[in-house]
Amino acid sequence: MTTAPEILGTLHTLKTIAIVELDAVEDAAGLEAWRIAYLGRKDGRITMIMKGMSALDPEAKRTVGAMANDVKTLLESQLEVRTEEMKSVELNRASIEGRLDVTLPGRRPALGRLHPITQTVREITKAFASMGFQVVEGPEVETDHYNFEMLNIPKGHPARDMFDTIWLDHTNAEGEQDMLLRTHTSPMQARVMEMTKPPVRVVVPGRVYRYEATDATHEWHFAQVEGLAVDQGITFANLKGTLYEFARLIFGPERKVRFRCDFFPFVEPGVDMSIDCFNCDGAGNVKGSDDGCRICRGSGWIEIMGAGMVHPRVLEMANVDPTVYTGFAFGVGVERIAMLKHGIDDIRYFYGNDARFLRQF
């Protein structure tokens, strides 16, 4: 049986030999071989000596163990020093041989960045947050109840034809499909009013889905930002003032706004909102060009969202008394805002994963 003095002597000898061998190493492969031979966790010489301590009495174990740890720590520090020395030698050699010019600036690491749609969502929500709106999010997998029924679009209503719905393979107790990928962010109107007593002021960013063909202005998935304000005494003037301020914050303080009647089942009255074209200043034609403005197509106006006063029936279904409270709602397509701001003429660029396009933002 090996005694404690014998092990201590072995450690002392091993330390001396290991340092001599380390000084003789001249390449990275030699360093790794030395590390495995002396410091390897499985068969390294220090490890094997420490495994042989099991037969020693407790006092001897403490003495031998302390020295073994000291030797191990010393060899590890010597390995780090030797590694740095060899790196320095290799750097000098490369510089002398002309393989490395240390006077050149370093290469910048590749940095990620936010997707242009994410940037636009944040810009839109920031604009409404500055007007007192809270940002909330909702589920992308919705029920028929919230996506249609609670928004005054019952089964069989012709307004359902406006939404090319992607239904999921799920049925309710009556055997009817009742789960879908939400077609708009408007279901959060009902969800928020059910959970929160007025006053309510929220914007809801999120992705929505439509089963439709993809072209320059349509995608089967896209981003929307829904807005809702409910309180006593809210009027159409509040809606106009809020959206006018939004247009100024996003497109510039000189923008003009136009509202025209439109139909949405969950608002009454409903409007579409347009801004005067910033490319031709509302003239419909760019100065010096014989062709009409390519942004507004000669109309002088660009439609950016739909809006209106919340339908009393929608308030009732969310347990909000329409004789006491009124509200307005709006929905804006994020890709459309991004396309207008950056002069992009094809929505598919956003999702084509072309790094050359995305790096511009």
N, C-alpha and C positions, 0 to 999 in steps of 0.2 A: 504493500500500500504506500502510495506517495505521501510524504510528509509535508507539513507546511513550509519548513525551511527549503526543501527541494523545489517546491512550486515557486517560492519567492526568488530563488536563484534562477530558475528557468525564465521567469518574467524579466529579470534584470538583463539576462543574456539576450532574450528575444528583443527587448527594446533597443539594445545597442545594434544588433544585426539589422533590424528593420529600418532604422534610420540610415545606416550605411547603404542598404539596398535602395532605399528611396532616393538618396542623393545620386545614385547611378542611373536611375530611370531617365529616359530621353524622349519618350513619346507618350501620347494619350493611352495607347493600348497597354504600355508598360505600367502606367499609373493604375489603370483598372485592374490589371492582373495583381499588382501589389496590394491594392485595397481588398480584393477578394481573398488573397492569401492570408492577410493579417487581421482584417476587420470584417470579413464575411460573416453574416449572421448564422449560416449553417455549419460551415467547415473552417471558418477562420481560426487562426492559431489562438487568438485571445479567447474566442468563444469556446474552443476545446479545453483550454486551461480552466476556464470558469466552470465548465461542466464537470471537471474532475475534482471540484471542491466539495462535492456532496458527501464524501466520506470523512471530512474533517469535523472536529468538534466546533461548537459555536464560536468560541473565542478565536480559534485559528481561522475560521471562515471570515470573521470580521477583518482580521489583519490581511489575509490574502485577498479578499474581495476589494478592500480599499486600494491596495497596490495595483490590482488588475484594472480597476476603473481609472486610476491615475495614468497607467501605461496606455490604456485605450484612448483616453482624452488627449494625451500627448501625441500619439500617432495620428489621430484625426486632425489635430491642428497642424502638424507637420505636413500632412497630405494637402490641406488647403493652401499652405504657403507654397509648396512645391508646384501645385496646379497653377497658381497665379504667376509664379516665376516662368513656367513654361509658356503660358499665354503671352507674357510680355516678350519673351524671346522670339516666339513665332510672329508676333506683331512687328517687331523690329526687322526680322528677316524678310517678311512680306514687303515692308516699306522699302528696304534696301534693294530688293529685287524688282521693285517697280510694280508689284501686284496690288499695292494698296497706297492710295494717296490720302494721307491723313489730313491734308489741307482742304479737301473737298467737304462741303456741307453734308450732314447726315441725311439719310433717307427718311422722309416723314412716314410714320405708320399709317396704314389705311384706316380711316375713321368712318364709322357708320353715321347715318343721319336719319331724321324723321322722314317718313314717306310724305309726299306733297299733300295727300288727302288728310293725313293726320295733322299736318301743319295747318291746313285750312279749317279742320274741325276745331282745333284749339283757338284759332283766330276768331271763329264765329262765336264759340262759347264764351271767350273772353269779352267780346263786344257786349253780349247780353248780360254777362256777370256784372259788368260795369253799370248796368241799369237795374241791378237788384235781383236778377234771376239766379236761381240755384240750379246747378248741373246734376242731373240724375241719369241713371241708365236702367234699361229693362231687358227682359229675356228676348233672345232672337228666335227661340222656338216658342210659338204662341198658341193659344187656343182660339177656336172659331168664336168663342164667346167674347173675348177681348178684342180680337182683330177686326170683327165685323159687328156682332150683335150690340155690344156696348157703344158702338159708334154710329148707331142709327142705320145700320145696313143689315136688315134681317135676311133670312134665307129667302131666295127668290127675288130679292130686290135687284133691279137692273144695274144699280151702281156696282154690284159685284163684278160685272163684266169689265170694269175699269182695271181690275187687279188680276194679273195672270198668276194665280196662286200655285205655289209648290206645296202640295199636301204631303203629309207624312203617313206612313202605314200604321195608323192607330185609329181605333174606333171607340165610341162611347157605348153606354149601356143600350142605346137604341140602334146600334149597328151603324152609326153615321161617323164619317171621318171628322175628327174634331181637333186635330193637331196640325200645325203648318209652320213653315218658315215665314215670319212676319213680313207682310207686304209693305208696311210703313211703320214709322215709329209712333204713330198716333195711339195705339193701344195703351201707351203710358198715360194718356190723358185720363182714361177711366181708372187705371190703377192708382195714380197719384191722388185723384179726388176721393177714391174709396178710403185711402189711408190717411189723408190729410184734410183737416177742416180748413175752409177758406180763412184768410187770404192765401192764394197759391200763386207762385211765380216760378216756373221751372222751364229749363230747356233740356231736351233729351237727345243726345247724339247717339248714333248707332248704325249698324249695317242692316239693310233690308234686302229682300229677295223677290224677284219676279221671273216667272217662267216665260221668257220672251227671247226673240232673236237678238243677237248682238250686232250692232253696227256702230257708226261713228258717234251716235248720240244716245245709244242704249246699251246697257249691260244687264246681265241677269242678276247681278248683285251690285249694290252701290250704297253710299252713305247718305243719311239724312240727319237733319237736326230739327226736332219738333219743339214747338214752344207753346206754353199754356199760361194764361193769367186769369184767375178767378177771384172776384172780390165784389163788394157792394159798390154800385155806381160806376162800374167800368163801361165805357162806351166805345163806339167805333173811332172816336177821336183819339182815344188812348192807343188803339191798335195802330192807327196811322202815324201817330207821333213816335211810337216805339220802333216801327219798321223804317220810318224815315231816318231816325237816328242810327239804326243798324246800317242802312245803306251808306250813310255818310262815314261811319267808322270803317267800313270794309272797302268802299270804292272811292272815298275822297269827299271832302266837305262841300264840293261844288255840285254834287249829284242832285238831279231832280227825280221825283218819284211820281208814278202814275198808277192809279188803281182802277180796275175794270171789273164788272160783275162776272162771276164764274160760279160753278156749282161744285160743292163738296157736301156729301150727305151729313157730315157731323158739324157743319157750321151754317148759320143763316143770319144775315146774308153772307155769301161767299164772294171773294174777290181774288183776282190774280194781281200781283204787284210787279211792276216793271220799273227800271231805271233808265234815264236817258243814256244813250250809247256814249261811252267814254272814248271810243275810237273816232267817231265823227262828230262828237259834241251834239248829238241829236239831229244833225242835218240830214242823215241818210246817205250822205256821199262824202268821201274823203277828198279834201282839197287837192287839186292837181291830178285827180284820177277820173277817168271816164266811166268807171264801173261803180256800182253801188257799194256801200260799206259791207265788207264781208262778215262783220261781227253781228250787226243788227239786220242785215239783208235789206237795207234801204228803208227800213221803217223808222229809224231814229230811236227805237225803244228796245230794251232787252228784258224779257220776263225772267224773274229770278225766284219767285215763290208763290204759293197759294196760301190764303189766309181767310179769316172771317170771324164772326161772333159765334161763340159756342152755342150749338143748337140746344134749346130748352130740354128736348127729350134726352140728350146726352147728359145734361146736368141731373135730370130726374133719376136716370138709371144709376148714376153714381151717388145717389142719396144727397144731392145738393139742391136746395129749394130754388127753382128758377124765378120765383116771385121776389126773392130777397137778393140773390146773387146773379151777376152776369159775368161774362168772360170772353176773352178772345184766344184764338189759336192760330198757329201758322206752321208751315213745314217747308224747309228749304233743302234742295239737293246739293250736297257738298261738292260733288264733281262739277256741277254746273258753275258754281261760284269759282272753283279753282280754274276751270277752263276759261272763264271770262277774265279773271285777274291776270292770267299768264298767256292769254292768246293761243290756247290749245284748241285744235279743231277736231280731235278724235279722242273720245273717252277711253278707248282701248289702250292708249299709251300708258295710262296710269297702272294698268295691271299686266303689261307685257313683259315685266321684269327686265327691261332694257336699262342696264346701268348707265349708259350714255345719256338717256333721257332723265333718269332719276337724279343724277349728279347735278343737274342744273338747279335743283332746289335745295 
